[in-house]
């Protein structure tokens, strides 16, 4: 894992390495919209749309109509820009 990543980018790194649990564990108990945004994506990827929609609402967003890969790229860009 590259040094200096935020917890959100670390979670996305784990997700890219096919470690959904590792990614989820990093954001599961974090407060705030940023954590909810990553959390929502992870549950969408898991296939739990009901739970994903809950987390998108907590993040102040709606579930995107993007492919999962495109959403992952959007999330990475979003957090790299912060």
Residue frames as a rotation matrix with the C-alpha (Angstrom) as fourth column:
UNK 1
0.585 0.811 0.000 0.00
0.811 -0.585 0.000 0.00
0.000 0.000 -1.000 0.00
UNK 2
-0.069 -0.605 0.793 1.38
0.485 -0.715 -0.504 3.45
0.872 0.350 0.343 -0.84
UNK 3
-0.558 -0.213 -0.802 2.34
0.822 -0.273 -0.500 5.67
-0.113 -0.938 0.327 2.08
UNK 4
-0.947 0.048 -0.318 0.30
0.012 -0.983 -0.183 8.71
-0.322 -0.177 0.930 3.05
UNK 5
-0.623 0.780 0.049 -3.13
0.194 0.093 0.977 7.55
0.758 0.618 -0.209 1.93
UNK 6
-0.441 0.612 0.656 -6.21
-0.880 -0.437 -0.184 8.75
0.175 -0.659 0.732 3.77
UNK 7
-0.620 0.279 0.733 -8.34
-0.256 0.811 -0.525 6.09
-0.741 -0.513 -0.432 5.42
UNK 8
0.479 0.864 -0.152 -10.79
-0.392 0.056 -0.918 6.40
-0.785 0.500 0.366 2.52
UNK 9
0.376 -0.434 -0.819 -8.10
-0.894 0.063 -0.444 5.79
0.244 0.899 -0.364 -0.10
UNK 10
-0.732 -0.590 0.342 -6.77
-0.668 0.719 -0.190 2.91
-0.134 -0.367 -0.920 1.98
UNK 11
-0.119 0.782 0.611 -10.24
-0.215 0.581 -0.785 1.35
-0.969 -0.225 0.099 1.95
UNK 12
0.758 0.401 -0.515 -10.45
-0.548 -0.036 -0.835 1.77
-0.354 0.915 0.193 -1.82
UNK 13
-0.187 -0.897 -0.400 -6.96
-0.956 0.259 -0.135 0.26
0.225 0.357 -0.907 -2.16
UNK 14
-0.698 -0.001 0.716 -8.10
-0.367 0.859 -0.357 -2.82
-0.614 -0.512 -0.600 -0.21
UNK 15
0.386 0.914 0.125 -11.19
-0.254 0.236 -0.938 -3.01
-0.887 0.331 0.323 -2.38
UNK 16
0.522 -0.258 -0.813 -9.04
-0.852 -0.117 -0.510 -2.92
0.037 0.959 -0.281 -5.54
UNK 17
-0.605 -0.790 -0.101 -7.06
-0.763 0.612 -0.210 -5.84
0.228 -0.050 -0.973 -4.10
UNK 18
-0.065 0.723 -0.687 -10.30
-0.249 0.655 0.713 -7.83
0.966 0.218 0.138 -3.71
UNK 19
-0.752 -0.141 -0.644 -10.29
0.576 0.335 -0.746 -7.44
0.321 -0.932 -0.170 0.06
UNK 20
-0.048 0.847 0.529 -13.86
0.121 -0.521 0.845 -6.21
0.992 0.105 -0.077 0.61
UNK 21
0.663 0.317 -0.678 -13.74
0.652 0.201 0.731 -7.03
0.369 -0.927 -0.073 4.33
UNK 22
-0.278 -0.853 -0.441 -10.51
0.944 -0.327 0.038 -5.11
-0.177 -0.406 0.897 4.83
UNK 23
-0.749 0.077 0.658 -12.01
0.266 -0.875 0.405 -2.11
0.607 0.478 0.635 3.05
UNK 24
0.269 0.959 0.092 -15.26
0.173 -0.142 0.975 -2.32
0.947 -0.246 -0.204 4.98
UNK 25
0.366 -0.180 -0.913 -13.48
0.917 0.237 0.321 -2.66
0.159 -0.955 0.252 8.33
UNK 26
-0.688 -0.725 -0.019 -11.71
0.721 -0.681 -0.124 0.67
0.078 -0.099 0.992 7.74
UNK 27
-0.824 0.371 0.427 -14.88
-0.199 -0.897 0.395 2.70
0.530 0.241 0.813 7.17
UNK 28
-0.278 0.798 -0.534 -17.51
0.569 0.585 0.578 0.72
0.774 -0.143 -0.617 9.06
UNK 29
0.238 0.366 -0.900 -17.39
0.970 -0.132 0.203 2.74
-0.045 -0.921 -0.387 12.28
UNK 30
-0.805 -0.588 -0.080 -16.18
0.580 -0.808 0.104 6.10
-0.126 0.037 0.991 10.94
UNK 31
0.148 0.861 -0.486 -18.51
0.547 -0.481 -0.685 9.09
-0.824 -0.165 -0.542 11.18
UNK 32
-0.270 -0.226 -0.936 -19.17
-0.317 -0.897 0.308 11.60
-0.909 0.380 0.171 8.44
UNK 33
0.679 0.645 -0.352 -20.28
-0.466 0.008 -0.885 11.82
-0.567 0.764 0.306 4.86
UNK 34
0.021 -0.744 -0.667 -16.94
-0.984 0.102 -0.145 10.76
0.176 0.660 -0.730 3.37
UNK 35
-0.835 -0.296 0.464 -16.97
-0.431 0.877 -0.215 7.46
-0.343 -0.380 -0.859 5.26
UNK 36
0.029 0.939 0.342 -20.62
-0.139 0.342 -0.929 6.97
-0.990 -0.021 0.140 4.36
UNK 37
0.484 0.093 -0.870 -19.79
-0.839 -0.234 -0.491 7.52
-0.249 0.968 -0.035 0.67
UNK 38
-0.525 -0.734 -0.431 -17.17
-0.795 0.604 -0.059 4.74
0.303 0.311 -0.901 0.64
UNK 39
-0.739 0.319 0.594 -19.38
-0.240 0.699 -0.674 2.56
-0.630 -0.640 -0.440 2.82
UNK 40
0.326 0.918 -0.224 -22.26
-0.506 -0.031 -0.862 2.98
-0.799 0.394 0.454 0.33
UNK 41
0.185 -0.352 -0.918 -20.07
-0.960 0.133 -0.245 1.98
0.208 0.927 -0.313 -2.61
UNK 42
-0.812 -0.577 0.086 -18.86
-0.579 0.781 -0.233 -1.12
0.067 -0.239 -0.969 -0.76
UNK 43
-0.439 0.721 0.536 -22.39
-0.104 0.552 -0.827 -2.30
-0.892 -0.419 -0.167 0.01
UNK 44
0.500 0.539 -0.678 -23.42
-0.733 -0.153 -0.663 -1.61
-0.461 0.828 0.318 -3.57
UNK 45
-0.232 -0.693 -0.682 -20.53
-0.902 0.416 -0.116 -3.76
0.364 0.588 -0.722 -4.72
UNK 46
-0.869 -0.057 0.491 -21.56
-0.342 0.787 -0.514 -6.44
-0.357 -0.615 -0.703 -2.24
UNK 47
-0.757 0.644 -0.107 -25.00
0.198 0.382 0.903 -6.46
0.622 0.663 -0.417 -3.85
UNK 48
-0.322 0.627 -0.710 -26.87
0.926 0.052 -0.375 -5.14
-0.198 -0.778 -0.597 -0.80
UNK 49
-0.491 0.131 0.861 -28.72
0.507 -0.761 0.405 -2.30
0.708 0.635 0.308 -2.54
UNK 50
0.637 0.769 -0.047 -30.99
0.448 -0.320 0.835 -1.55
0.627 -0.553 -0.549 0.44
UNK 51
0.532 -0.533 -0.658 -28.00
0.714 -0.136 0.687 -1.04
-0.455 -0.835 0.308 2.75
UNK 52
-0.511 -0.736 0.444 -26.09
0.859 -0.413 0.304 0.82
-0.041 0.536 0.843 0.04
UNK 53
-0.037 0.582 0.812 -28.98
0.493 -0.696 0.522 3.26
0.869 0.420 -0.261 -0.42
UNK 54
0.837 0.271 -0.475 -29.03
0.539 -0.264 0.800 3.91
0.092 -0.926 -0.367 3.33
UNK 55
0.095 -0.906 -0.412 -25.34
0.747 -0.209 0.631 4.84
-0.658 -0.368 0.657 3.23
UNK 56
-0.513 -0.195 0.836 -25.72
0.767 -0.543 0.343 6.95
0.387 0.817 0.428 0.09
UNK 57
0.534 0.758 0.374 -28.42
0.429 -0.624 0.653 8.93
0.728 -0.188 -0.659 1.92
UNK 58
0.737 -0.327 -0.592 -26.07
0.565 -0.183 0.804 9.33
-0.371 -0.927 0.050 4.91
UNK 59
-0.356 -0.927 0.114 -23.44
0.797 -0.238 0.555 10.63
-0.488 0.289 0.824 2.47
UNK 60
0.000 0.448 -0.894 -25.93
-0.140 -0.885 -0.443 13.12
-0.990 0.125 0.063 1.00
UNK 61
-0.718 -0.316 -0.620 -25.91
-0.658 0.019 0.753 11.29
-0.226 0.948 -0.222 -2.35
UNK 62
0.563 0.815 0.138 -28.01
-0.683 0.552 -0.477 8.96
-0.465 0.175 0.868 -4.43
UNK 63
0.145 -0.492 0.859 -26.90
0.241 0.859 0.451 5.62
-0.960 0.142 0.243 -5.84
UNK 64
-0.267 -0.305 -0.914 -25.15
-0.728 -0.558 0.399 6.34
-0.632 0.772 -0.073 -9.15
UNK 65
0.827 0.548 0.125 -26.05
-0.286 0.602 -0.746 4.65
-0.484 0.581 0.654 -12.38
UNK 66
0.195 -0.875 -0.443 -22.35
-0.967 -0.097 -0.235 4.16
0.163 0.474 -0.865 -13.12
UNK 67
0.550 -0.219 -0.806 -20.65
0.075 0.974 -0.213 0.80
0.832 0.057 0.553 -13.41
UNK 68
0.932 -0.201 -0.303 -18.88
0.331 0.123 0.936 -0.18
-0.151 -0.972 0.181 -10.19
UNK 69
0.035 -0.983 0.182 -15.46
0.993 0.054 0.102 0.35
-0.110 0.177 0.978 -11.80
UNK 70
-0.153 -0.025 0.988 -16.46
0.475 -0.878 0.051 3.86
0.867 0.477 0.146 -12.84
UNK 71
0.837 0.468 0.285 -17.75
-0.035 -0.472 0.881 4.65
0.547 -0.747 -0.379 -9.36
UNK 72
0.632 -0.689 -0.354 -14.51
0.713 0.339 0.614 3.35
-0.303 -0.640 0.706 -7.83
UNK 73
-0.284 -0.766 0.577 -12.53
0.917 -0.392 -0.069 5.65
0.279 0.510 0.814 -10.15
UNK 74
0.218 0.469 0.856 -14.80
0.157 -0.883 0.443 8.56
0.963 0.038 -0.266 -9.24
UNK 75
0.972 0.128 -0.195 -14.27
0.198 -0.009 0.980 7.89
0.123 -0.992 -0.034 -5.54
UNK 76
0.208 -0.970 -0.124 -10.49
0.945 0.167 0.281 7.72
-0.252 -0.175 0.952 -5.94
UNK 77
-0.321 -0.299 0.899 -10.47
0.653 -0.758 -0.018 11.01
0.686 0.580 0.438 -7.87
UNK 78
0.604 0.660 0.447 -12.72
0.081 -0.609 0.789 12.61
0.793 -0.440 -0.422 -5.27
UNK 79
0.938 -0.220 -0.269 -10.47
0.296 0.099 0.950 11.63
-0.182 -0.970 0.158 -2.36
UNK 80
-0.017 -0.975 0.223 -7.22
0.999 -0.006 0.048 12.41
-0.045 0.224 0.974 -4.16
UNK 81
-0.116 0.044 0.992 -8.51
0.461 -0.883 0.093 15.95
0.880 0.468 0.082 -4.74
UNK 82
0.864 0.501 -0.036 -9.20
0.241 -0.350 0.905 16.50
0.441 -0.791 -0.423 -1.01
